[in-house]
Amino acid sequence: MLRTLSISFALALAFTAHVGAAEEVVSGQLEYRGKGPLQFTVETTATISVVEVSENGEVLSTVATASQTLKELPSPFDVKVDSKKLEAGRNYRVRVELKQKEKVISSQKENPVAFADGKPAKDVKVVLGLK
């Protein structure tokens, strides 16, 4: 009886761990390189998205999004991604919009890779400039 309970408990723990593993985290740092200083207000926000892109770089869909208020750059970020939304062989990139009062004030110089070989990127550097 005790052995049966132990096996049942171990299976429950394994199932719980597997369900929790359905979430991946893409993390990195937002940086600014532009002409002139970037002015921060209480309404300066960054929307960081993991997007699927085509071979020519066109955004096909948004897989996950996170928003954060910015007080300075560089600034770290994390985006949680439901791994069930990812498909093998697809191209996933990080895309960022920097806004003040709903107006986009920045643009990226490039869209860095979010997933490589099926694993989330941990040291993504997103370089922003004034729009």
RANORGI-V442091 format. One record per residue. N is the residue number from 1. SS is DSSP state (alpha for helix, beta for strand, coil for the rest). PHI is phi in whole degrees, -180 to 180 (999 if undefined). D_FIRST is the distance of its C-alpha to the first C-alpha in whole Angstrom. Layout:
N;SS;PHI;D_FIRST  N;SS;PHI;D_FIRST
This chain:
1;coil;999;0  2;alpha;-63;4  3;alpha;-64;5  4;alpha;-64;5  5;alpha;-64;6  6;alpha;-63;9  7;alpha;-66;10  8;alpha;-63;11  9;alpha;-66;12  10;alpha;-63;14  11;alpha;-65;15  12;alpha;-64;17  13;alpha;-64;19  14;alpha;-63;20  15;alpha;-65;21  16;alpha;-62;23  17;alpha;-64;25  18;alpha;-67;26  19;alpha;-64;27  20;alpha;-66;29  21;coil;-78;31  22;coil;-74;33  23;beta;-114;35  24;beta;-113;38  25;beta;-125;40  26;beta;-96;44  27;beta;-134;46  28;beta;175;49  29;beta;-142;52  30;beta;-91;55  31;beta;-129;59  32;beta;-125;62  33;coil;-139;65  34;coil;-152;68  35;coil;-82;72  36;coil;84;72  37;coil;-77;69  38;coil;-100;67  39;coil;-90;67  40;coil;-100;64  41;coil;-126;63  42;coil;-67;61  43;coil;-101;60  44;beta;-82;60  45;beta;-128;57  46;beta;-116;55  47;beta;-109;53  48;beta;-106;51  49;beta;-124;50  50;beta;-102;48  51;beta;-122;50  52;beta;-91;50  53;beta;-122;54  54;coil;-80;56  55;coil;-59;58  56;coil;-93;61  57;coil;90;59  58;coil;-73;59  59;beta;-71;56  60;beta;-95;54  61;beta;-162;51  62;beta;-101;50  63;beta;-93;46  64;beta;-158;45  65;beta;-142;47  66;beta;-137;47  67;beta;-124;50  68;beta;-150;51  69;beta;-80;54  70;coil;-109;56  71;coil;-115;58  72;coil;-165;59  73;coil;-128;59  74;coil;-71;57  75;beta;-145;54  76;beta;-74;50  77;beta;-146;49  78;beta;-138;45  79;beta;-126;44  80;beta;-85;41  81;beta;-123;41  82;beta;-73;38  83;alpha;-64;37  84;alpha;-68;37  85;alpha;-87;41  86;coil;-96;42  87;coil;-121;43  88;coil;-60;43  89;coil;83;47  90;coil;-90;48  91;beta;-106;50  92;beta;-114;49  93;beta;-131;51  94;beta;-98;52  95;beta;-129;54  96;beta;-130;56  97;beta;-120;58  98;beta;-106;59  99;beta;-127;61  100;beta;-133;63  101;coil;51;63  102;coil;69;62  103;beta;-97;65  104;beta;-71;63  105;coil;-115;65  106;beta;-137;64  107;beta;-139;63  108;beta;-89;61  109;coil;-84;63  110;coil;-160;60  111;coil;-106;56  112;coil;-67;54  113;beta;-68;51  114;coil;-95;48  115;beta;-133;46  116;beta;-128;46  117;coil;53;44  118;coil;79;42  119;beta;-111;41  120;beta;-69;42  121;coil;-73;46  122;coil;-112;45  123;coil;-128;49  124;beta;-73;51  125;beta;-108;54  126;beta;-108;56  127;beta;-98;60  128;beta;-109;61  129;beta;-138;65  130;beta;-67;67  131;coil;-87;68
